Amino acid sequence: MDETKSIYDDLRSTDLFKGLERDGLSEAVSQLTRRIFTAGETVIHRGDPGDSLFVILRGTAAVVLTNAEGWEYQVATLTDGELFGEMALLTGEPRSASVRAITDLLTIEIHQDQFQDLVAVEPELNHRLFRLLAARLGQTTVRQQAEHRQSREVIASLLSERDPPPVDHFPGRTKWASEIDESITRIAAGDGHLLAVGEAGTGKTFVGKLIHYRQSGEGRPLFTLDCASPPPLQREEQVSRDGGPVNTLTEIAQEAALFGHEADSSAHAAGTRRGYIEVADGGTLILKNVHSLSRRAQRLLLAYLRTGYFNRAGNTEQRRSRERIIACTPHDLRAADCDFNLDLLAELSGETVRLRPLKDRKQDIPVIAEIMLGYFARKAGREIHGFSQEALHALVDHDWPLNVNGLRHVIEQAVAICDGPEITDEHVLIDIVPFSAKGAINLLRVGWVRQLASKEWFPGALRYVSAPVFVGMALYMLYGPQEANLGNMFVWTIGWPGLVLLSLLGARSWCSYCPLPPISNVAAALTIRKVRTPQLVRRYGIYVGLVGLVVIIWAEHATQMFHRSSATGVLMLSILAGAVVSALAFGRRVWCQHFCPLGQIVAQYASISPLRLRTNSNVCLSQCRTPDCVKDNNCPMGLHPSSNATNHDCIMCLACVRTCTHRAVRLDLRAPWRGLLDQHKWDTARALFPVVLAAAVLALKLPPWLAARGVGATWVAFTPHPVVAGASILTFLTFSLGYVLLVLAASAVGERKGLWGWVSHIGYAYIPLALAGFFNLYFRELVTQGPEVLPTLVDLLGLEATVPQGWVTPELGTLKAVTPLVTIGSLVASLLLLDRIGGKCGLPTLVRRAHQLILAASALLFAQLL
């Protein structure tokens, strides 16, 4: 009864039910129920059966439509007390629009039979519903009439591109750039049409704007129309009887954009519309991608250019207009496959400008980059005075497949993440590969994944759990029992194998809740003045991490850390000390980016993880105007997701997912090797990393195995686990270096490339096998020490008398079969990766065969030793 009274009270606060108190109404209301929708959830879909209406009690909703081209736009906003769905309920026709919750939405849904029951009790409800509907339609009519009264000059002032380009000349230092600038001045002196031809991003629209402003200054209108993507039509496509959309030809949208239409001139014309030809009268109209015009639109445009007259669709009245048209295209319009009207081409190409791609005029790149830097620095309010020499080299060395558009994107990102007076090569993120969703599944399309990723606390808040656990375990291992130490068992039986598996499946997500950053960040906050990260650190930091990892692997065995908890505690605190010192010297995340041995091994696993966070770079280049995903430290690694080809640096913090307003970021499941093969830059240090890792694993296990069989006993005969002694260190280094030299020699066989040869490419093929050896090294501890973890915990809790030991002692011996399976699988993966890399890079057959033999021999040794 209380619930019914509450619903009744809620409804009486709305315009539809206000003041109604007839007996029996509350009883009819008792059949109604509340419905709750979360922000972003669609309440009703266009085309659904119209069998109910909704009354909003609390929250805000949007009425949205989707046009023929798939563009979604909002047509109305509804708030407390308003209702929707009433038209479909009265007519019985399908829903004419979708309604989506903007905020969390509390509604009451009234089905058709329930509404009839309410009307039977209170007939006034029916009259009120019609009055509310009439008032809403009246408001819409008044608004449309007001919009139609806008003059052409007012529309032009609202839509015309009135901002002049950032520079008043065509930038560059080459002779060709100077000639183009002279041509622009000459063409601007006349009033003929122009055809600008060049690859996407070469500056065709920019040339058109320069001509316009040199001709007429800012006093005349300037418009740009992308013929490949005309503005949305004013009315959505009709719905067929089976509920599916009736496709609208693109030529209708093109004709409407160019020449306009009268109200109801077609099924897609909701009102009167003025076209670009009309509103650009006296000014300039830039037609991008003019090759995309339909044959009908080409004929209409040709007729207009010849006569100066046109008419809107649905009206025979001849209208006159005159403007300069600058047509832009990346194609040769005279080619047979272009299907372009040659008469129209002759009209448009009174003058023709052909623009070169950036890769053919690299001398112009520094000039263009400096102009862009000044523009974006002023826009961001930053004091950035130029580029370092290394940064300029990086810009000039790149081929820029997206031309000036790609350069603009990279410079804007660099400004966003730069924290000093100069752009360095660290800020130049140019490893942007062409976007392709082929063979990838976007997990952010799954509702609960998107909701979880949008939470501010996920996954970063987990570090505030991992940090105290890390410090507590380190102290417990230092001051707790040295034998049967639960913390030490956990690290070697669960911690290391678990971290390896997590990195393989979840890429570098561990780093987003690693315990080291929150502790080291406290130290960084206490530092008043920090030293700028030296170029030496940025360039060679990965080698520090690699050496650190090799030292750690050797020290683990040399000091018997698997069974000596104090040694493990010292190791953990040493790694923490390195992070703190790095933060004190250089600031946050420098340890993670350049030095951390754990971060480097996790990055190696992440490179073959099937999970990748990546952005649709096409959306970034065409729609994004501010790099919110990297500016103001939104990305702790200073990484733009469009450059995340290999997963090496992305820590999966999901900050870019939350800040991207265009929803261009994807969380993809894809083939594990895709990232490695998509990369443009083959880094020698990263290629050497798996080779050295495989060498370290073999150098640990092979000498004792040989010594046990009497092979080379005079110089490799030491304890099964190396001790801290000169002989054991020398043996370890000799075997490691020998393996690395063997790989280098195989990379140069039959080639005149020196010792390094093809190693910058081939080294990546060793990643699966090297990581398998590393994993098996610690998986053995799970098999041997794992059964002791739960009994030790029971003893620590004092429950040994009540919990039989047999209940908590699992038999893990059968898991020994995992290591050979992992080794075989990794060998197959490495061989396949070698084959794909060889096909991509043109690897000589002899080099490929040599590495196939080394990989097979390494796998055989791993299977024997581990």
N, C-alpha and C positions, 0 to 999 in steps of 0.2 A: 504493500500500500504506500509506503514511504517513497519507494522508487517511482511508482505511478505519479504521486503528487509532485515529485521532483521534476519529472519529464513535463508534466502539465505546467508547472511554474516556468520552466525554461521556455516552453513554446509560447506562453502568454507574453513573454518579453519581446517577441518578434512582431513585425508589422502584420503578418498573416493572421495571427491568433490574438493580437492585443485586445484586451477588454472583453473577450468572449468568456462567459461564465455559465452558459446554459447547462441545466441538469443533464447528466448522461454523457457530457462531452469528455469528462475525465475518465469515464469507463471505456469509451472508445479509444482514448489516448493510451490506455493501459496496454493496448495491443502493439504499441510502437516500441522500438528499441533504439538505443543509441549506437552509433558506429564511430569508431575512432580510426583516423588515418594519419600516418606519420608523414613528416615533411618529405616532399618529393614523390609520394605515392600517388598514383593515378586513381581518382575516385570513380569516374566513368570514362569510357572510351567512345570516341566518335564512331557511329555505326552500330553501337549496342542497342538492344531493344529498349524502347522508352516506356518502362512500366513502373517508374517511381520518380518521386522528386525528393530532394534533400534540403533540409533547413540547417543552416550553419548556426551552431550555438556559440562556439568559440573557435577562433583561428582565422586564417586567410587562405583563400584558394584562387587559382588563376584559370580562366577559360582560355584554352589554347587551340589553335588550328594548325594544320600542316598543309603546305601548298603542294602543287604538282611536282615541284623539284625536291620535295622532302624537307623544306625549311620549316621549322616550327616557330610560330610567333604568338604572342599573347595579345588577346583582344579585350579582355576585361579582368577586373580584380573584384572578388567578392569577400565580404567580411561578416562580422557578427550580425545575426538577424536576417541575412539575405538568403535567398533560396535559388536553386538551380535544378534543371531537369523538368520544369513545369510544362514547357512547350511540348516536349516529347510525350509527357503523361497525358496532355489534353488531346493531342492529335493521334497518338498511337504510332507515330513514325519513329524511325531510329534516331538516336542522339545526333544532333547536328554539330556538336563540338565535344572536345575532351575537357575534363576538369581535373586539375592536379593540385594537391595540397602544397602551399608555399610554406606554411608552418604546420605544426601538429594541429590536426583538425578534429573537432568534436561536432558530430552532426546527428540529426535524427532523420532516418529514411522512412518515407511514407509511400507504401505501395499503392497501386491504382485502386485495388479493392478496399484497402484501409482508408484511402481518401474518400471513396464513396460512402463508407460507413460514417466518417466524420461529417460529410455534407448532409447525410440523412438526419443527423442530430442537430447540426447547425448549418442551415442553407446559406447563411451569410458568408461562409468560407468560400463558396464557389464565386460569389460576386467579388470578394476581396482578391482572389487569385487573378481574375480577369482584369481588375483595376491595376494591380501591380504589374501585370504583363503589359497592359496598354501604356502605363507610365514608362516602363523600360524601353518599349519600342519608340515612344515619343522622344525620349532623351536621345536615342540613337539617331532618329531623323534630324533633330535639331543639330546634333554634332556634325552629321554628314553635310547638312546645308551650310553650316559655318565653314567647313573645310572647302566646300565648293566655291565659296565666295572669295577665297584667297586669289589674289591676282598673280599673273605670271611673274611679275617682278619680285613679289614676296617669296614665291616658291624658289626663284632663282637665288635670292639672297640666303635662303635656308640651305639649299643643296649645293650651290656652286662652291667649287674648291678655291677659296679665296686666298689661302696661304701660299705665298711664292715658294719656290724650292729653296733649300738651305744655302745654296750657292748660285751665283748668277752666271756661271760659265760651265762648260763641260770639262770636268776635272781630268787631269792627266799631264804627264810631261813628255809623252811621245809626240812625234810629228803628226801622227794620225789623229790624236786627240785635239791638237790645235786646228787641224783641217776641219774636223767635225764642228768645232766651235765657230769657225769662220762660216761654215755652211749654214749653221743655225742663224747667224746674224743676217746672212743674205736671204734666207727663206723668210725670216720674220719681216723683212721689208716688203714682201708681197702679200697676197691674200689667197694664193692657190692652196689646194689640198696637198697633203703629204702622205707618203707611205714609208713607214719605218720598219725595217726588217732586221731581225737578229734573234739569237737564242733567248730563252726566258731569262730575265734578270739582267740583260745587258744595258738597260736604261732607255728603252723606247718611250715609255710614258714620261720619263724625266726630260727627254729631248722635246716632247710635245709641250710640256709646261714651260720650258725655256723659250720656245718659239712664241708661245702665247704671251708671256710677260715681256719679252723684248718687243713684241708688236704693239701691245695695248696697255701694258702696265697692269694695274689691279682694277681698272674701271669696267671691264667686261666680264661676262660670266665664263667660267671654265668648268666643263663636266667631263667625267670619265665613265664610260660604259664598257663592262666586260661582256662581249657578245657570247662568250662561252658560258656565262653564268648571269643571265639577265635578272633584274629585280623580280621578286615574287609577284605573281598575279594577285589581283585584289580580291578574288574569291577562290575558295578551294575547289578542287576537282569534285565533280559529282560522284555519287556513290551508286554503283550498279546494283541490280536487284540481288545479286548474290553477296553483296556487302563489300566487294573489292573495288578499288579506285579505278575510274576511267582515266587512262593516261592522256595528258594534255601535251600536244606537240610543242617542242621547244620554239618552233617558229612563231607560235601565237604569243609567247612571252617576249620574243625578240621584237615582233611587230609592235606590241603594246609599249615596250620600252622606248622604241625609236619614235613612233608616231602617235602613241596614245590611243584611247578609245572612249566611246560614249557609254553612258550607263546602260547596262543590259544589252550591249551590242553582241554579246555572246554569253555562253554559259559561265564564262570565267570573268566577266566584267561586272563587278558589283557597283561601280560608280564611274563618274567621269574621270579620265586620267589624261594628263598632259605628258607627251613624250619628250625625250631629250632633244629632238630636232626643234621642237617648239620653244622650250625654255632656254635653249642655248642660243637663240637668235641674237646675232650681233657679236657673238663670242667664239669660243673654240669647243669642239666636241672631239674627245680622244676615244677612239674605238679600239679597245684591246681585243686581241684574238679575232680580228675581223674575218679570218678564214672560217670561223665557226658559224657565220650567218647562214641561215637556210637559203635555198634557191629563191623562195618567194620573197624573203626579206631583202635579198640582193637585188631583185627586180624592182621592188618598191624604192629602195635606196637609190638605184640608178635613175629611176624616173624623177625622183626629187632633185638629184644633182643636176639633171639636164634642164629641168623646168623651174626649179626653185619653189614649187608648190607641192603640197601633200594634203592628205585628209586623214582624220582620225577614223579608226575602225567604227563602223556603225553610223557614219555621217558622210554625206557627199559634199559638204562645204569645203571648198578649196582654201587652204591656209598658206600663207607665204612666210618663209623664214630664210635666213641667210647666215651661215656660220662657216668657219674653216673646220674641215674635218681632217684629223690626223689618224690614219689607220695604222695599227700595229699588228705585226704577225711574225711568228718565228719561222714561217714556211715560205717556200718559193711558190707564189700564187699562180705562176704560169705552168707549174708542173701538172701533168695529166691527172695525177691522183688527188689533186687539190679540189677539183670540181668547182672552180671559182669563175664567176662571170667575167670574161675578159674585157667586156665593154665597161663594166664597173671598175675593173682594175685600171683601165686607161684613165678614167675620171679621177680616181683616187691618187694615181701616181704621177701627178703633175711634177712633183719633186719626190725623189727617193733617197732615203738615208739608210745605209747598211752599217750595222753596229757589230763590232768584233767582240768575241768572248774574252773574259779576263785572262784566260790562259795564253792568249796570243798577244797580250800587251801587259806583261808582268811589271814593266817599269811604271805603269800607272797605279799599281796596287798601293804602294806607300802613300801616294797623294790622296787617293780616295779614302784610304783608311784614316789618315789624319783628319780629313774633313768630317768623316763619320764620328771619330773620337770626340772632336770638339762639340759636335751637335749633341751626342748622347751624354757627354759629361755635363754640359750646361743643363740639359733636361733633367739629369739626376742630381744636380747640385754638387757635383764632385770636382775636386781640384786635381785633375789628371792632365799632365803636361805632354805626354808623348808615349812612344813605344821603346822598349829596350831593343837592342840590335838583334837579340835572339828571337824576340816576338816578330819583328819585321821579317826575319829570315823564314819563320814559320808561315807567315802570311804569303810571302812571295813564292815559297816552295809548293804551296797547295795549288791544285788545278782548278778549284772552284767550279764544280759542275753546275752549281746554281747561280754562278756569276755574282753580280752585285748584291742580289737578294741574300745569297749565302754569306757574303762578306759582312753585310749589314747585321745579319743575325748574330754572327760571331763577335763583332765589335760591341754590340749592345750587351751581350752576355759578359764580355770581358769587363766592361764598365761596371756592370752590376756586381761582379765578384771581386773587383780590384780594391785593395785596402791600402794602397799607397799612391805616390805621385806618378807612377809609371806603369804601363801595361807590360807585363813580362810574358814569356812563353808559357808560364804556368796558367795564365788567364786565357790563353788563346785555345779554345776548345774546337778544334777543326776536324776531329775524327767523326764527322757526321756522315753516316751512311744513308743512302736513299731509303726511304721508309717503305716497308712492305709487310703486310700482315699475313702473307701467304704461309701456311703451315704453322700458324700460331693461334692459340686460343686465349682471348682476353678474359682473365679471371674477374676483372672489375665489372664485367657484365652480370656477374652473379650478385644478386641483391645483398646478401649478408656479407659478402667479401667487400663490396663497395661501402656498406655502412661501417664495417669495422675499420677499413682504411681511412674513413673520414673522421674517425675519432682522434682528437688532438693528443691523447695520452698513448695511443698505440703506434708503434711498439716501444717508444722511447721510455715510457714510465717503468718498464721492466728493469731498467738499469739501476733504479733505486732499490730494487730487490737484489739484483746480482752484485752490486757494489759491497753492501755489508756482508753478504755471504762469502764473497771472495776474500775480504780482509779477515773475517772470522775464521775461515778455513785455514788461511795462511798462518795465523797466530796459533790456532789449535795444533797445526802440524809442527810448529816450532816448539811449543811448550807442552804439548800433549804427549801421550805414549809414543815411543819411537817404533815399537813393534805393534802390529795389528792396529794401526791408526786408521780409524774409519775415514777421515778426511783424505788421507793418502790413497786408500783403496778407491774411494769415489773418483778422485782425479784420474787415476790410471785405468780403471775398469769401465767407468761410465763417462767421465768428463771428456777425455781425448777422443775415444771412438764416437761419442755422441756429437761432439763438435764437428768431426769430419763428416758424419752423415748429414747433420744439419746444414753444413756448408754446401754439400753436394746437392741437396734437395731444395734448400732455401736461399741459395746464392750467398751473398755477404750480409745477410740479415742479422747474424750474430753481432756484428759491429755496431748495430743500432742500439743494442742494449748491453754491450760489453761493459764490465764494471770499471775499466780503466778511465774512460773519458770523464765521468762525473767527479772522480777523485782528482784527476789532473786538472780539470777545469777550475776547481777551487784554487789550485796553485796559480793558474793562469790569471784568475781574477785579482789575485793579490799583487801581481807584477804591474808596476806603474809604467815602466818603459820596456818594450820588447825589441829584440833584435830582429830585423826583417830576415825572413828565411833566405839564406844564401842560395845563389844559383847552384852551387856545388851540391847542396843538400837536395834540391829539387831534381837534379839530374842523376845523382848517384845514390840517393837514399835507398833505392831498392836493393842495391848491393849490400848496404849495411844490414838491411833486413834479412837478406839471404845468408850472409855470414853469421848473423845472430842466430838464425834457425839451425844452421849446421852446428854451431857451438852448443846450442841447447840440446840437440839430438845426441851429440857426443857426450855432453856432461850428464845427461840422464842415465846413460849406461855406465860412464866412468865412475860416477858417485853412487851408483846403485839406488837411484831415486825411487824405483819401483817398490823398494822395501824400506827405504830410509826416509821417513816423513820430514825430518828436519831439512834435508837437502831439497825436497820439493818445496817446502815453505820458503827457503832462501830464494829458490828460483822464481816463485810467484812474486815475492816482494821485490826482487831485482827487476823484473819486468815492469812492475808498478813504479819503481824508482825511475826507470828510463822514461816512462810516460810523463812523470812529474817534472823531471829535469827538462825534457823537451818542451813542455808547456810553459815552464818558467822562462826558457830562452826564446822560444819562437811563437808561442801562443797555442791556441786550441787546435786539435786535430792534426798538427804537423807529425806527431808520433804515428797516428793512424795512417796518414797518407804516405809517409816516407820510410819510417824506421821499424815499425812493429813487426817482429818475426811472425807472431800469430796472425796478424792482419795479412801478411804476405802469403802465408799458406792458405788462409781462408779465401783470399783473392784468387789463388790458383784453382781451388775447387770451384769457386763461383764462375770461372770462365767456362766450365763445362756443365754448369747447372742448367736444367731445363727451364728454370724460372728467370725471367728478366723483366726489369722495369724499364720501359722505353716510351718515348713520346712519338706521336705522329708528326714528324718534322714538316710535313706539308701544311698541317694546320698552324704550326708555330710560325712558319714563314709567311703564310697568307693572312692570318687573323690576329696573331699575338702582337701587341704593340709595346708591351712592357714585360721583361723577363722576370715575372714575380716568382717563378719557381727557383731562381738562384739569387735574386737580390736580397739585401738585408739578412744575409746568412740563413735564408730559408732552407737551402741545401747545406748541411754542415761540411760537405766535401767540396763545395763550390762547383758542382757538376751539373751541367744541363742534361736532362734525360735524353735529348736527341743525340748526344754524343756517347751514350752508354752502349757501345757496341759489344764489348767483351765482358761486362759485369765486374771488371777489376776494381773499380773505385766506388761504385754505387753500393751504399750500405742498407738499402731498402728501408729508409726511415719513413717513406711515404709522404714527406713534406710536399713534394711536387704534386702529388695526387690531390692534396687538400687546397693548394694555392692555384692550381690551373683552372681558370674559369671556363675554358673551352672543352674541358674533359678530353684533352688530347693525350693524356698519359695512359699507357696500357700496362697491365701486369700480365705478361704473356707466359704461357706454357708453350715451349717450342722445342725443336730438335736440339740436343745439347751442343752440337758442333756449329750451329748457325752463327753464334757470336764471333767465334774465331775466324770463320771463313768470310764474314761480312766486313771485317776490319780492313781499313786502308793502310794503316801504319803497322809495320811488323817490327816490334821492339826487341832488340837484341838481349837486353837485360831480362825481360820477361820470358824470352825464349830459352835463355840459359838456366832460368830458375828450376824447371823440372829436371833438366839434365843433371844439375848439381845435386838436387834432392835425391834422384835415383842413385847417383854416385855415393852420397853419404850413407844411404841405407845399405848398399852393397859393401861399402868400406867398413861398416860396423859388424856385419855378419859373416863376410867371406873369410877374413883372416883367421878367426877362431875355428871356422869349419875346416879350413885347410890345415891348420896346425893340429887339429884332432886326428887328421889322417896322415900326419907326418910329412906334409908338403911344405917346404920352405920353413921348417921348424926353427932354423937358426935365426930367423928375423921376424917371423910372425907368431912364434910360440909365446903367447901370453894368456892370461886367464880368460875364460869364456866371455867375461865382461871386461872391457879394457879398463885398466887402472891408470891413475894420473901418473904417467911416467913418460920420459922422452921417447922410448921405443914405441910405445903404443900410439902416441900422437903422430910420430913419424910414419908408422904403418898406416894409420887412418888417412893422413894427408896424401901418402903415396898412392894408395888405392883410389882415393877420390879423384886426384889429379889425373891419374892414368885413365880413368873412365871418361873424364871430360875431354882429355886430349884425343881419345879414340873417336868420340863423337865429332869433334872438330875436324879431325883428319878425314872422316867419312864424308863430311859436308863439303870438303874441298877436292875430293878425289875426281880426277879427270877434268878439273876445271882450273882456270887461271884466275882464281878469285882470292888467293891467299888462304891462310889458315882458317879464317872465319867462314868463307864460302857461303853456303846456303843455311847456316845455322840459325839465322834470325827468322827463317820460315820453318825449318824442320824441327827446331826445338819445341814448338807448340805440340807436335805430334807425340812427344814424350809425356805430356801432362797426364793422360789416363794411367799409364803404366807406373810413372813415378808416384802418383798419389795412391795407387793400389799398394805399392810397397810400403809407403808411409802408413797407410791404414792398417795393413797386416801387422806391422811392427807393434802397434798398440792393441790390436784386436787379440793378440796372444795373451795380453794381460787380462782381458775380460774372461777368456777361457780359463786361465790358470788361477787368478785371484777372485774372479767374480763369485764363485760359490761361497767365499768367506765373508762377503759384505753383509748379508742379512744376519748370519750368526754373530758377527762382531757387533752389529747394532742391537741385537737381543741382549748380548752380554752387557753392553754399555747401559742399556735401560734396566738392567737387573731382572730380566724376565727369563733367564735361562732355566729356572726351576719350573716355570709354567708352560713354556713353549718348547716342545721337543725339537732337538736340533735337526732331525730329519725333515721337519716341516719347512724349514727355512734354508735348506741347503740344496739348491738346484743342481742338477747334473748337466753341465755345459760341455761335456766332452765331445758331443756330436757336432758342436759348432766349429770344431777344427776343420770340418769339410768346407767351411765358408772360404777360408783363405785361398785354396787352389782355385775355387770357382771365381773368386774376385780377380785373381791373377790372370786366369784365362780370358775372362771378360774384358779386362783392361788391355790385354795384348791385342785382342780383336779390335777394340775401340781405337787403340793407337795405330794399328795398321790401316784401318779405314780412314782415320784422320790424316795419316801420312799420304794416303792415296788421293784424298780430296785436296790437300794442300799442294801436292805435286801437280795435280791437274789444273789448279787455279794459277800456280806460279810458274808452270813450265819446268818442273824439276827434272834434271837429266836422269835417264834410266839407271845409270851406274850408281849415282848418288842414292837413288831410291832403294836399290837393291842392297847397298851397304847398310843403310839404316834399318831395313827390314831384318837383316841378320842380327844387328845389335839389339833391336827390340826383342826378337825371339830368344836370343841368348840371355838377355836380362830377365825375361819372364821365367825362363827355365831355372835360373839361379834363384829368383825370388821364391819359386815353388819349392825349391830344395832347401833354402835357408830359413824360410819363414813358415 
